Amino acid sequence: MRLSRFFIDAPLSLGQHALPEAQAHYIGRVLRHAVGDAVQLFDGSGQEFLGELIEVGKKAVRVELRESFAGLTESPLRIHLGQGLSRGERMDWAIQKATELGATDITPIVSERCEVRLKDERTDKRMAHWRQIAISACEQCGRSVTPRIHPPIGLADWLLQVEAELKLVLHPVAEPLQSHAKPGSLAFLIGPEGGLSEAEVQQAKAQNFHAARLGPRVLRTETAPVVALSLAQQLWGDF
């Protein structure tokens, strides 16, 4: 039987812990775990904890953590993905796959051709939703450190703020990724469903971004980060 692994949004240590209500409900009522079941927990710090459920009630679940160890090592390549804001499932997919592929930071970018506009109250809900997408991806793929999901930001502001040794913007007329020297950190800018305008590509270049291409075909906005991060990890990371 596969060992159940859960993210806990609170610092963990050896000993007994009462689990937060959301995780308690999921473990006790949804998965129907029982006293004595083994679990593996992580808190995003890079440490993993093995323990056993010692109480499983309708409203409370307690665990005794008996062993800790270093989790999965993060890629030596730190990747900040600037992903053009897109509709519902496309954005969810991009965040999920970017997490699985080792992105350390993900920022939704509001650009000229974005078809989505979030108001303040919707932004908070979407941020919580995207963070849960990333957490679930970490639970599935084995990462012990959760990526930072930043609030949506305008392209011009992001270009001024983002820091990385190598900055790349996807563009069909450009050099392939392998033409660049190995960086320790990478910022990747990917446009929304309508792509980036030529003016926005030039704006990125003015902020020391290099145009990069992934191949001869035009990729969808949710496909591009999967291909881009996979190639980057193969060239410079841990693939």
N, C-alpha and C positions, 0 to 999 in steps of 0.2 A: 504494500500500500504506500502511495506517495505521501511524503511528509508535508503537511499543510504549512504554508509560509505566509505570514501576514505582516504588513506595515503597521506600526503603531506610532501615531503622531504625538509622541511624548518620550523623553529620555528613558532608556532602559538600563537596568543593571541586574546583577544576580540577586536572587531572592524572590519574594512574592509580589505580584502586581495585580491590581484590579484593572481590567481592560476598559478602555473608553466604550461608551454606550453603543456606538455604531458597530465597532468590531465585536463587542459582546453579543449583539443581536445576530450578526452574520454567522459567528462561530456556533452559537448555541441554538438559534432558531432556524437559520437557513441551512447550514451544513449539518446540524444536529450532532455536533461533537459531544462526547461524554467525558466525565471525570476519568482520568488516567490516559487520555489520548495525548500523544506527543505533538508538539507544535514547534515551529521555528519562527522567531520574530526578528524584525529589524526596525530601526528608528531613523534611518537615513544618514547615520553618522559614519557608516562603513563597517560597523560591528554587527555580527549576527548572534542570536541567542537561542539555545535549545532549552526546552522545558516541557512541563507536563501540566495539563489542566487539573486543578485541584478543587474547583467549584464551577458548576455550570447550572445557572438558574435562569428563570425567565427574564430577569432584568440585570443580573450580575454574572460575570465570568471572571474567575481568578486563575492565575497561572503562576507556577513556581519555576523560575529560570535557574538552571543548574550549570550551564556551560556557556561560555562566550568564546568567539573566535573571529578573526579578521574575515570580512566578507570578500566577495569577488573584487579583484583589483580593477580599478578604473583604467581606461585607456590612457596611454601617455599623451595622446592628442586631445587637447581641450577644444571642444567645438561649441561655438555659439551660433545657433540657427536663427536667422531672421526670416520668418516665414510669412509671406503675404497672407493677410486675413482672408479666409474663404468660407464658404457655406458649411454649416453643420458637420456632417460626417467626413467631409474632406479635411477639415481642420483637425478633427479628432484623429483621423488616420495619420496625418502628418506628425502630430504630437506623439502618438503611440509608437510609431515606427522610429522616429528620431530618438525617443527614449531607449528603445531596444538597441539602437545602433550607437549608443554611447554619448549623445549630446549632453553637455553639461549645463547649457543655458538655451532656452527657447523663448523668442520674443515674437508675438504676433505683430505684423507690420501693416499699418494703414497707408496705402498708396493710392495713386491716381485712379487705377482701374478696379479697386476693391468694390465688390458688390454688397459688402456687409458693412453696416454702420451700427456700432454698439453705443447705447446710452448708458449713463452711469450705473443704473440699477441692473441692467443686463450684463454689464461688464463684470460686476462682482459675481454674478451667477455663472457666467462663462469661465471666469478664472477658477472658481471652485470646481467646476466640471472638468476643465483641462488638467487641473492638478490631480484630480482623481484618475483621469485617464493615464497620466504619467505614473502614478503610484501603482495602479493595476498592472501596467507594463513592467515595472520593476519587480513586482511580485512574481510575474510570469517568467521573466527572462533571467532572474537571479541577481540583478544589480542591487548593491547594498547602499548606494548613494542615489538619492532622487534628484533629477535635474531641477534647476530653478526655472519656473514658469513666470516670466515677467509680464506686467500689464501691457496691453496693446499700446503702440506708440506710433506717431507719424514717422514716415521714412526719413525725412530730413533730420529729425531729432535723433533717431537711432544711429544714423550715419556719423553724427558728431560724437556720440557717446561710446559706441562699441570699440573695444580694444582687443587686438589680436596681432600676432606676428604676421599672419597672412590673411588678407581679406579678399574674398572672391564674390563676384556677382555673376549669376548664370546669364549667358548671352550666346546666341547661335554663332556669332562671328568672333571667335576667340581661340586662344591656345588651349590644348588639353591640360588636365590637372598635373600630369607627370612632368610638365615643363617647369614646374616650380620646385625650389629646394624644400627639404623637409622642415616644416614649422613645428613649434611646440604648442601653438594655439592657432585656431582657425575661426574666422567669421564667414558664414555662408549666407548670402542674400538670395532668396528665391521669391519670385513674384507671385501674385494672386492668380485667379482663374484667367484673367485677361492679360496676364503678363505685366512686366514693367515697361513703361514707355521709354523711348530712346532718350528723352530728356532725363528720366530717372536713372538710367544706366550711366549717362554722362555725369550726373550728380554724384553717383557712387564712385565713379572713377576719380572725381575731383577730391574725394576723401580717401584716396589711396587704395581703392578697391581695384582688383584686376579682373577683367572679363575672363570667364572660364566656360568651356563647353563640355558636355558629357557624352556627346556622340552626334550622329547625323539626324536623329529624330527629335521632334518637339515633344517634350514630356508634359503630362498633366501636372498641375501644381502639387497634388498629393503624391505623385510618383517621383518627382524631381528630388525631394529630400532623401528618399530611400536610396536612389541611385547615387546621389552626391555623397552622402555620408558613408555608404558602403565603399565607394572608390577611395574616399579620403582615409578611411580606416585601413583599407588594404595597402595604400601607398605609405601612410605615415603613422598609423595607429596600431591596433592589436589584432587585425585580421591576418 
